[in-house]
């Protein structure tokens, strides 16, 4: 079975649909099956996106991207600094 990639908006929509199904008396297994996702996926999504609005989830993803970018820049700067220190000490 091919892996589906859901957008943040789709995930939050599916979580809302799942909550409606659960409120109607369905089990998590039945709700997951009706939505076409694995039960474990439901729990993972609920842990990550539970109670979030779409705008909050988008902001979280943007901040995670920015954090990753800044970590890469810091690593590159530290590497440059180490190279310059070694070159300045004369150990070629």
N, CA, C and O atoms as a MOPAC input file, in Angstrom:
PM7 MOZYME 1SCF
protein

 N      0.84500 1    -1.17300 1     0.00000 1
 C      0.00000 1     0.00000 1     0.00000 1
 C      0.89500 1     1.24300 1     0.00000 1
 O      1.80300 1     1.33500 1     0.82600 1
 N      0.66200 1     2.19800 1    -0.90200 1
 C      1.50800 1     3.37800 1    -0.96700 1
 C      1.30500 1     4.27300 1     0.26000 1
 O      0.21900 1     4.33300 1     0.83600 1
 N      2.36700 1     4.95300 1     0.63300 1
 C      2.29900 1     5.85900 1     1.76900 1
 C      1.70700 1     7.17900 1     1.29400 1
 O      2.14900 1     7.75200 1     0.29800 1
 N      0.69000 1     7.65600 1     2.03000 1
 C      0.07300 1     8.92700 1     1.69400 1
 C      0.70600 1    10.01500 1     2.53000 1
 O      1.00800 1     9.81300 1     3.70600 1
 N      0.90700 1    11.16800 1     1.92200 1
 C      1.45900 1    12.31200 1     2.62800 1
 C      0.32700 1    13.31800 1     2.81200 1
 O     -0.22000 1    13.83800 1     1.84000 1
 N     -0.01000 1    13.58100 1     4.05300 1
 C     -1.09000 1    14.50900 1     4.35100 1
 C     -0.51900 1    15.86500 1     4.73400 1
 O      0.52800 1    15.95400 1     5.37500 1
 N     -1.22200 1    16.92200 1     4.33100 1
 C     -0.83000 1    18.26500 1     4.74300 1
 C     -1.31700 1    18.48400 1     6.17300 1
 O     -2.14300 1    17.73200 1     6.68900 1
 N     -0.79100 1    19.51600 1     6.78800 1
 C     -1.19100 1    19.84300 1     8.15300 1
 C     -2.68900 1    20.10200 1     8.23200 1
 O     -3.34900 1    19.68100 1     9.18200 1
 N     -3.22100 1    20.79200 1     7.23800 1
 C     -4.65500 1    21.08800 1     7.22400 1
 C     -5.47500 1    19.80300 1     7.14100 1
 O     -6.49300 1    19.66100 1     7.81700 1
 N     -5.01800 1    18.86800 1     6.30300 1
 C     -5.72700 1    17.60400 1     6.15900 1
 C     -5.68500 1    16.80400 1     7.45600 1
 O     -6.68200 1    16.19600 1     7.84400 1
 N     -4.53600 1    16.80200 1     8.12700 1
 C     -4.39500 1    16.06700 1     9.37500 1
 C     -5.34900 1    16.61500 1    10.43300 1
 O     -6.04000 1    15.85500 1    11.11000 1
 N     -5.38000 1    17.92700 1    10.56900 1
 C     -6.25500 1    18.53400 1    11.56600 1
 C     -7.71900 1    18.26600 1    11.22300 1
 O     -8.52900 1    18.02100 1    12.11700 1
 N     -8.06200 1    18.31000 1     9.93700 1
 C     -9.42200 1    17.97600 1     9.51600 1
 C     -9.78400 1    16.53700 1     9.83200 1
 O    -10.89100 1    16.26000 1    10.29400 1
 N     -8.85700 1    15.61900 1     9.58700 1
 C     -9.10800 1    14.21600 1     9.89500 1
 C     -9.23500 1    13.98500 1    11.39600 1
 O    -10.04100 1    13.16500 1    11.83500 1
 N     -8.44700 1    14.70200 1    12.17400 1
 C     -8.56600 1    14.58200 1    13.63800 1
 C     -9.93000 1    15.07700 1    14.11000 1
 O    -10.53200 1    14.48700 1    15.00700 1
 N    -10.41000 1    16.14900 1    13.51200 1
 C    -11.75100 1    16.65300 1    13.86200 1
 C    -12.81400 1    15.62300 1    13.48400 1
 O    -13.73800 1    15.36400 1    14.25600 1
 N    -12.67800 1    15.03500 1    12.28900 1
 C    -13.62100 1    13.99600 1    11.86200 1
 C    -13.58000 1    12.80700 1    12.80700 1
 O    -14.61700 1    12.23000 1    13.13200 1
 N    -12.38200 1    12.44200 1    13.24800 1
 C    -12.23400 1    11.31900 1    14.17700 1
 C    -12.91700 1    11.62200 1    15.49700 1
 O    -13.56900 1    10.75200 1    16.07300 1
 N    -12.77400 1    12.84300 1    15.98000 1
 C    -13.42000 1    13.21700 1    17.23600 1
 C    -14.94100 1    13.13900 1    17.11500 1
 O    -15.62100 1    12.74500 1    18.06300 1
 N    -15.47000 1    13.51200 1    15.96000 1
 C    -16.91500 1    13.41400 1    15.73900 1
 C    -17.34000 1    11.94800 1    15.76100 1
 O    -18.32900 1    11.58800 1    16.39900 1
 N    -16.58500 1    11.11000 1    15.05900 1
 C    -16.90700 1     9.68000 1    15.03400 1
 C    -16.81400 1     9.07100 1    16.43000 1
 O    -17.64100 1     8.23800 1    16.80200 1
 N    -15.82500 1     9.47800 1    17.19000 1
 C    -15.67800 1     8.96000 1    18.54900 1
 C    -16.82400 1     9.42800 1    19.44500 1
 O    -17.29000 1     8.67900 1    20.30400 1
 N    -17.27500 1    10.66100 1    19.24500 1
 C    -18.39500 1    11.18800 1    20.02700 1
 C    -19.68800 1    10.45600 1    19.70500 1
 O    -20.58900 1    10.38000 1    20.54200 1
 N    -19.78200 1     9.91300 1    18.48900 1
 C    -20.96600 1     9.14700 1    18.08700 1
 C    -20.95600 1     7.74200 1    18.66100 1
 O    -21.91300 1     6.98900 1    18.48200 1
 N    -19.88500 1     7.38500 1    19.34600 1
 C    -19.82800 1     6.07700 1    19.98500 1
 C    -18.95200 1     5.06200 1    19.28000 1
 O    -18.90700 1     3.90100 1    19.68600 1
 N    -18.26100 1     5.47100 1    18.23800 1
 C    -17.34900 1     4.56000 1    17.54900 1
 C    -16.08000 1     4.36900 1    18.37400 1
 O    -15.71800 1     5.22300 1    19.18300 1
 N    -15.42200 1     3.25900 1    18.16400 1
 C    -14.12400 1     3.04300 1    18.79700 1
 C    -13.05800 1     3.71500 1    17.94400 1
 O    -13.31500 1     4.10800 1    16.80600 1
 N    -11.85900 1     3.84400 1    18.50400 1
 C    -10.75000 1     4.44200 1    17.75100 1
 C    -10.45600 1     3.59000 1    16.52400 1
 O    -10.18500 1     4.12100 1    15.44700 1
 N    -10.50800 1     2.28300 1    16.68300 1
 C    -10.24000 1     1.38700 1    15.55600 1
 C    -11.25200 1     1.60700 1    14.43000 1
 O    -10.87800 1     1.66700 1    13.25900 1
 N    -12.52800 1     1.72600 1    14.78600 1
 C    -13.56300 1     1.93100 1    13.76000 1
 C    -13.42000 1     3.30700 1    13.10800 1
 O    -13.55500 1     3.43800 1    11.89100 1
 N    -13.15000 1     4.32300 1    13.91500 1
 C    -12.99800 1     5.67800 1    13.37600 1
 C    -11.79300 1     5.75300 1    12.44100 1
 O    -11.86300 1     6.36800 1    11.37700 1
 N    -10.69700 1     5.12900 1    12.84000 1
 C     -9.50000 1     5.13200 1    12.00600 1
 C     -9.75700 1     4.44500 1    10.67800 1
 O     -9.33300 1     4.92200 1     9.62600 1
 N    -10.45200 1     3.32600 1    10.73600 1
 C    -10.74900 1     2.58400 1     9.51100 1
 C    -11.63300 1     3.40800 1     8.57700 1
 O    -11.41300 1     3.42400 1     7.36600 1
 N    -12.63700 1     4.09300 1     9.13900 1
 C    -13.51900 1     4.92700 1     8.31800 1
 C    -12.75900 1     6.08600 1     7.66800 1
 O    -13.09200 1     6.51400 1     6.56300 1
 N    -11.74200 1     6.58600 1     8.35900 1
 C    -10.95500 1     7.70000 1     7.82500 1
 C     -9.82900 1     7.23800 1     6.90500 1
 O     -9.22200 1     8.05100 1     6.20800 1
 N     -9.54900 1     5.93800 1     6.90100 1
 C     -8.51500 1     5.39900 1     6.02500 1
 C     -7.10900 1     5.58400 1     6.55300 1
 O     -6.15400 1     5.68600 1     5.78200 1
 N     -6.98200 1     5.62900 1     7.87700 1
 C     -5.65500 1     5.76300 1     8.48500 1
 C     -5.46600 1     4.64500 1     9.50200 1
 O     -6.43000 1     4.02800 1     9.95600 1
 N     -4.22500 1     4.39900 1     9.84700 1
 C     -3.93300 1     3.37900 1    10.85200 1
 C     -4.23300 1     3.94800 1    12.23900 1
 O     -4.15900 1     5.15600 1    12.46500 1
 N     -4.56600 1     3.05900 1    13.14500 1
 C     -4.86100 1     3.46900 1    14.51300 1
 C     -3.66000 1     4.18300 1    15.14000 1
 O     -3.81600 1     5.18600 1    15.83600 1
 N     -2.46500 1     3.65200 1    14.88600 1
 C     -1.24400 1     4.26600 1    15.42300 1
 C     -1.03800 1     5.66400 1    14.85200 1
 O     -0.56600 1     6.56000 1    15.55100 1
 N     -1.39200 1     5.84700 1    13.58900 1
 C     -1.28400 1     7.16900 1    12.96900 1
 C     -2.19100 1     8.15900 1    13.67700 1
 O     -1.80600 1     9.30000 1    13.93200 1
 N     -3.41400 1     7.70800 1    13.99500 1
 C     -4.34900 1     8.57600 1    14.72200 1
 C     -3.73100 1     9.03300 1    16.04000 1
 O     -3.76000 1    10.22300 1    16.35600 1
 N     -3.17600 1     8.10400 1    16.80600 1
 C     -2.59400 1     8.44500 1    18.09900 1
 C     -1.38500 1     9.38200 1    17.95600 1
 O     -1.20700 1    10.30800 1    18.74800 1
 N     -0.56100 1     9.12400 1    16.93500 1
 C      0.61900 1     9.98100 1    16.69700 1
 C      0.18500 1    11.39600 1    16.32800 1
 O      0.71400 1    12.38000 1    16.84400 1
 N     -0.78800 1    11.47700 1    15.42600 1
 C     -1.30000 1    12.78600 1    15.02800 1
 C     -1.93700 1    13.50500 1    16.20200 1
 O     -1.73200 1    14.70600 1    16.38100 1
 N     -2.70800 1    12.78700 1    17.00300 1
 C     -3.37900 1    13.39900 1    18.14500 1
 C     -2.35500 1    13.94400 1    19.12600 1
 O     -2.55300 1    15.00400 1    19.72100 1
 N     -1.25200 1    13.20900 1    19.29000 1
 C     -0.19700 1    13.65900 1    20.19400 1
 C      0.46000 1    14.93100 1    19.66300 1
 O      0.74800 1    15.85700 1    20.42200 1
 N      0.69400 1    14.96600 1    18.35300 1
 C      1.39100 1    16.10100 1    17.75800 1
 C      0.47700 1    17.29600 1    17.49800 1
 O      0.87100 1    18.43300 1    17.75300 1
 N     -0.72800 1    17.06300 1    16.99900 1
 C     -1.60900 1    18.14200 1    16.56000 1
 C     -2.87500 1    18.28700 1    17.38700 1
 O     -3.69100 1    19.16300 1    17.10100 1
 N     -3.06100 1    17.46200 1    18.39400 1
 C     -4.29600 1    17.48400 1    19.17000 1
 C     -4.60800 1    18.85600 1    19.73900 1
 O     -3.76800 1    19.45100 1    20.41400 1
 N     -5.79000 1    19.36100 1    19.48100 1
 C     -6.21700 1    20.65100 1    20.00400 1
 C     -5.67100 1    21.85700 1    19.26500 1
 O     -5.94900 1    22.99200 1    19.65000 1
 N     -4.90100 1    21.63500 1    18.21400 1
 C     -4.33200 1    22.75800 1    17.46400 1
 C     -5.29000 1    23.23100 1    16.39000 1
 O     -6.08400 1    22.47200 1    15.83400 1
 N     -5.17800 1    24.50900 1    16.12900 1
 C     -5.86600 1    25.06100 1    14.96500 1
 C     -4.87400 1    25.03300 1    13.81500 1
 O     -3.66900 1    24.89500 1    14.02500 1
 N     -5.38100 1    25.16300 1    12.61600 1
 C     -4.53000 1    25.09800 1    11.42800 1
 C     -3.44600 1    26.16600 1    11.47500 1
 O     -2.29600 1    25.89900 1    11.12400 1
 N     -3.79900 1    27.36200 1    11.90000 1
 C     -2.81400 1    28.44800 1    11.93300 1
 C     -1.69100 1    28.14900 1    12.92500 1
 O     -0.53100 1    28.46700 1    12.66200 1
 N     -2.02800 1    27.54400 1    14.05700 1
 C     -1.00000 1    27.19000 1    15.03800 1
 C     -0.08000 1    26.10800 1    14.49000 1
 O      1.13400 1    26.16200 1    14.68500 1
 N     -0.65200 1    25.13900 1    13.81100 1
 C      0.15300 1    24.04700 1    13.25800 1
 C      1.09700 1    24.57000 1    12.18100 1
 O      2.25400 1    24.15500 1    12.10800 1
 N      0.60700 1    25.47700 1    11.35000 1
 C      1.46300 1    26.06700 1    10.31200 1
 C      2.61000 1    26.83700 1    10.95500 1
 O      3.75600 1    26.74000 1    10.51600 1
 N      2.29800 1    27.59300 1    11.98400 1
 C      3.32500 1    28.37300 1    12.68000 1
 C      4.37200 1    27.45100 1    13.29400 1
 O      5.56700 1    27.74200 1    13.23900 1
 N      3.92700 1    26.33900 1    13.87700 1
 C      4.84700 1    25.37200 1    14.46800 1
 C      5.78400 1    24.81100 1    13.40700 1
 O      6.99000 1    24.72300 1    13.63800 1
 N      5.25500 1    24.43300 1    12.25600 1
 C      6.08400 1    23.89500 1    11.17800 1
 C      7.07800 1    24.94100 1    10.68100 1
 O      8.23700 1    24.62600 1    10.41200 1
 N      6.62100 1    26.18500 1    10.56000 1
 C      7.52100 1    27.26100 1    10.12300 1
 C      8.65600 1    27.45600 1    11.12200 1
 O      9.80800 1    27.64100 1    10.73000 1
 N      8.33300 1    27.41500 1    12.41100 1
 C      9.36000 1    27.59000 1    13.43700 1
 C     10.33800 1    26.41600 1    13.44400 1
 O     11.53200 1    26.61000 1    13.67100 1
 N      9.84900 1    25.20600 1    13.19900 1
 C     10.73200 1    24.04300 1    13.13400 1
 C     11.69100 1    24.15800 1    11.95500 1
 O     12.86700 1    23.81700 1    12.07700 1
 N     11.19500 1    24.63600 1    10.81200 1
 C     12.05500 1    24.83800 1     9.64200 1
 C     13.12600 1    25.88300 1     9.93200 1
 O     14.30000 1    25.68900 1     9.61700 1
 N     12.71000 1    26.98800 1    10.53300 1
 C     13.64000 1    28.06800 1    10.85200 1
 C     14.69600 1    27.58600 1    11.84700 1
 O     15.87500 1    27.90900 1    11.70400 1
 N     14.28400 1    26.82700 1    12.83600 1
 C     15.21500 1    26.29100 1    13.82700 1
 C     16.24700 1    25.38900 1    13.15900 1
 O     17.43600 1    25.46600 1    13.47000 1
 N     15.80400 1    24.55000 1    12.26100 1
 C     16.70200 1    23.65800 1    11.53600 1
 C     17.70300 1    24.45500 1    10.69900 1
 O     18.89200 1    24.13600 1    10.67000 1
 N     17.22000 1    25.48300 1    10.02700 1
 C     18.08300 1    26.32800 1     9.20000 1
 C     19.14500 1    27.02400 1    10.05200 1
 O     20.31300 1    27.09700 1     9.67100 1
 N     18.72300 1    27.53100 1    11.20200 1
 C     19.65900 1    28.22600 1    12.08400 1
 C     20.70000 1    27.26800 1    12.67600 1
 O     21.85500 1    27.65000 1    12.86100 1
 N     20.30500 1    26.04600 1    12.96800 1
 C     21.25400 1    25.05300 1    13.47800 1
 C     22.32200 1    24.74700 1    12.43000 1
 O     23.49900 1    24.60500 1    12.76200 1
 N     21.91400 1    24.64500 1    11.17300 1
 C     22.87400 1    24.40000 1    10.09500 1
 C     23.84400 1    25.57000 1     9.96100 1
 O     25.04900 1    25.36900 1     9.80300 1
 N     23.31800 1    26.78700 1    10.02300 1
 C     24.17800 1    27.97100 1     9.93500 1
 C     25.17400 1    28.01800 1    11.09000 1
 O     26.33900 1    28.36100 1    10.89300 1
 N     24.72500 1    27.67900 1    12.27700 1
 C     25.60800 1    27.67300 1    13.43200 1
 C     26.70500 1    26.62400 1    13.27400 1
 O     27.86700 1    26.88500 1    13.58400 1
 N     26.33600 1    25.44700 1    12.79600 1
 C     27.32300 1    24.38200 1    12.58700 1
 C     28.37100 1    24.81700 1    11.56500 1
 O     29.56100 1    24.56900 1    11.75600 1
 N     27.94200 1    25.45800 1    10.49200 1
 C     28.88400 1    25.93900 1     9.48400 1
 C     29.80300 1    27.01300 1    10.06000 1
 O     31.00200 1    27.02400 1     9.77900 1
 N     29.24400 1    27.91300 1    10.86300 1
 C     30.05000 1    28.97600 1    11.46000 1
 C     31.08100 1    28.39600 1    12.42500 1
 O     32.22600 1    28.84500 1    12.46000 1
 N     30.67200 1    27.39700 1    13.20700 1
 C     31.60400 1    26.75900 1    14.14200 1
 C     32.71800 1    26.03800 1    13.39500 1
 O     33.86700 1    26.04500 1    13.83800 1
 N     32.39300 1    25.42200 1    12.27900 1
 C     33.39900 1    24.75100 1    11.46000 1
 C     34.38700 1    25.76000 1    10.88800 1
 O     35.59800 1    25.54200 1    10.92000 1
 N     33.86400 1    26.86500 1    10.36400 1
 C     34.73600 1    27.93000 1     9.84700 1
 C     35.64700 1    28.46500 1    10.94700 1
 O     36.83300 1    28.70000 1    10.71700 1
 N     35.10300 1    28.65200 1    12.11800 1
 C     35.87500 1    29.15300 1    13.25800 1
 C     37.00100 1    28.18600 1    13.61800 1
 O     38.12300 1    28.61500 1    13.88800 1
 N     36.71000 1    26.89100 1    13.62400 1
 C     37.73100 1    25.89000 1    13.95200 1
 C     38.83100 1    25.86200 1    12.89400 1
 O     40.00800 1    25.71800 1    13.22300 1
 N     38.45100 1    25.99700 1    11.63300 1
 C     39.43200 1    26.01000 1    10.54200 1
 C     40.33800 1    27.23300 1    10.66800 1
 O     41.55400 1    27.12200 1    10.51200 1
 N     39.75700 1    28.39300 1    10.94700 1
 C     40.54500 1    29.61800 1    11.09100 1
 C     41.48100 1    29.54600 1    12.29300 1
 O     42.61300 1    30.02500 1    12.23100 1
 N     41.01000 1    28.94900 1    13.38300 1
 C     41.86500 1    28.79300 1    14.57500 1
 C     43.07600 1    27.91800 1    14.25900 1
 O     44.20400 1    28.22200 1    14.64600 1
 N     42.81000 1    26.82600 1    13.54800 1
 C     43.90200 1    25.90800 1    13.19900 1
 C     44.89300 1    26.58200 1    12.25000 1
 O     46.10500 1    26.41700 1    12.38700 1
 N     44.36800 1    27.33900 1    11.29000 1
 C     45.22800 1    28.02800 1    10.33600 1
 C     46.04700 1    29.11300 1    11.04500 1
 O     47.21100 1    29.32500 1    10.70600 1
 N     45.46500 1    29.78200 1    12.00000 1
 C     46.16000 1    30.83900 1    12.70700 1
 C     47.26700 1    30.29500 1    13.60900 1
 O     48.27100 1    30.96900 1    13.84400 1
 N     47.08100 1    29.08600 1    14.10800 1
 C     48.10500 1    28.51000 1    14.99400 1
 C     49.28400 1    27.95600 1    14.21000 1
 O     50.30900 1    27.61900 1    14.80200 1
 N     49.16300 1    27.85500 1    12.90300 1
 C     50.25100 1    27.40300 1    12.06700 1
 C     50.34700 1    25.90000 1    11.93500 1
 O     51.35100 1    25.39900 1    11.42900 1
 N     49.35800 1    25.17600 1    12.36200 1
 C     49.35100 1    23.71200 1    12.22700 1
 C     48.66100 1    23.32700 1    10.92400 1
 O     47.45500 1    23.08200 1    10.89500 1
 N     49.42200 1    23.27900 1     9.87500 1
 C     48.86000 1    22.94200 1     8.56200 1
 C     48.94000 1    21.47300 1     8.32400 1
 O     48.51600 1    20.99400 1     7.27300 1

